Amino acid sequence: MAKAKKLPSGSWRCQVYDYTDAQGKRHYKSFTVDDPSAAGRREAERLAATWAAQKTMESNPSTMTLKAAFSAYIEAREAILSPATIREYKRSAKTDLQELMPLKICDLTQETIQQAVNHESLTHSSKSVRNMHGLLSAVLQAYRPAFALRTSLPQKEHWLRLRYCHGTTDSPRCLRPDAARRNMRAGQPGHIRERCPRLPEHGPQ
């Protein structure tokens, strides 16, 4: 990502390569923000990155892959989002919905996306699937805004508090329903004495 430089006036200026003319001279697009603080520097870099990403999309929209769109989307927001959020976006781009990443964004269909989401639902919690789909939706809104997603997402999970009785000792444990079923099928010692009311989706505190 292009870095902003401070001008003698105190303003921040960020330049991004635009094109090379017939004489071989390189031309740059400049973005200047008058705010002399660090926030001004981040804003100048954000404007430059957003313009560069949009230019890439407009110059070759038919060949831009979803992976490239994810990268452009993340780069355009590195200056304004928290490092933790950017790390999570990069992790998601590297590990989630990988069957879609090589595809051109113009070739993506609702059916293709639905199949990928269904596949991810087999190995991820509903919350994780909803998060990865939310990022996908944001990327497509930025680079293919006419495409409205209508994906069916997995229902939110509700944690259950199960009480196992081992001899004379009660041992409460909070498990997702699928984990509870696995424990019962595995024949773990003890038995369920009661089911307590549902807990929030995010599980035990």
N, C-alpha and C positions, 0 to 999 in steps of 0.2 A: 504494500500500500504506500502511496506517495506521502512523504512527510512535509508538513508545513514549516516554513521558515519565517522568522520574525523580521519585519521590515524596520528601518530606522524610525518610522512613525509610530511603531508599537503594534501595528496591525500584523495579522498573520496571513501569509500567502502560501497557497498550495498549488503546484503546477502538475498537470497530467499531460502525457504525450497525446497529441491529437492526430497529426498526419505529417508526411514528408512531401514537400512540393517537388516540382519538376527539376529544380536546381539542386535537389538533395538536402535542402534546409529543413530541419525538424521544427515543427510548430507545436506549441503547448497551449492548453486551456488553463487559465488562471482563476483561482477562487480566493477572494480576499475577504477577511472578516476583521472588522475594526476593534473588536473586543481584545484587549491585550492580555487577558488572563489565559490560563490553561484551557478554559472552556472555549475560548475563541479559537485556539489551535485545534481542538477536537472538532469544532464545527467546520472549520476550513477543510480538514481532512475528510470529514464525513461528506461534505458537498462534492469534493473531488472524486471520492470513491463511488458515490452514487452516480455521478455523471459518467465515469468510466465504465461502470457496470451496464448502464443504460445504453451507452454507445456500443458496447460489445454485443448486446442483445439486438439492437437495431441494425447493426452492420451484417449480422449473420444469424438471424433468428431461427432459420430452418435447421441449422447444424448444431445449435447449442444443446448439449446434453443436460440432463437433470443434475448430474454431478457438477458440471460447470456452473449451472444456475445456483446451486447451493453455495459453491465457493464464492461466486460474485455477491450473493446476498450476504454472506457472513462478512466478507471483506468490507462491504459498504457500511457495516454497522460496528466494526471493531473499535472505532473511536468514540462511540456513544453508549455501548452496552458494557456491562460489567465483565471483567475477565472470566468470572465463573460461568456466565451465560455464554460467552464466546467459546469457552472450552467445551461446554455441553453441546453447543451447535456443531462444533467440529467433530466431536465424538459421534454424534448422531449421523452426520454426513458420512462418516467412515464406516459405521457398523449397522445402521438401520436402513431398511428398504433397499438393500443392495441390488436386488433384481431390477429395480427401476433406474438406478443411477446411469447405466450406459445408454439409456434410451433418450432420443431427442425429445425435448419438451413438447414439440408440436405433434409428436406421435403418441403421446400419452392419452389414454382413454379412461373413462370412469371404470370400465370393467377391469383394465389392467391394474389400476390402483386398488380396486376392491380386492382382487386376488392377492396382491402383495400385502395388504393389510390383514387379510384372512391368514396368510402364512405367518406373519409376525405374531398374530394372536395366539398361535400354538405354543410359542416359547416365551412370551412376554405378558406381563400383567396388563389389565385394561388401561390403567393409568399411563403406563409406558407407551402403549399403542396410541393412545389419544395424544400424548405429547409429541411423538414422532409425526403423527398425521397433522398436528397443528403447525409444526415447522414446515412440512411439505406444503400445506395450504398457503402459508405466508410466502414461500418462495414462488409458488405458481401465481399468486396474486400480484407479485412484483414483476414477473417475466412472462406470464401468460394470463393477463387479467380477465380476458373474455371467457376463460374456462372456469365454470362454477362447479366445485366439487359437491357430490351428493353421496359421499361414502357412508356406508353403514358401519358404525364402530361398535366394539364390544361393550356390553353393559358394564357399568361401574360395579366393582367388587365390594362386598361388605364383609368385614372381618367378623368372625364369630368367636366368642369366648367359650372355650370348652373346659370342663373340669374333669380331670382324670383322678381316679381314686386308686392309690397304691397302698394297700394295707389299711392303715388308719390315717393316712396323710392325704389331704386334698391338695392337688397341684394345678392351679388355674393356668391355662396357656391361651394365648391369642393367636389364632391361625386363620388363614384364608380357607374358604370352604374346600378348595382342591387339596390343600395340604392336610386338612382334617380327614378327608376321605382316604388319602394315601396312608395316613397313620392307622386308620381303622382297618384298611385292607391288609396292612402289614402285620396286624395282630399285636400291636404294642401292648405291654402289660397295663392292666387297669382297665377301667371302662368309663364311659362318659356318664356322669351323674346328672348333669343339667346343662342346658344351653341358656346363656345369658342374652339379654337384648343386644341387637346389632350395634357395633361400634362404627365410628366414621371410616370412610374408605381408606384413609392413610394408615389405619391399623393402630396398634397400641402406642401410647405416648412413652 
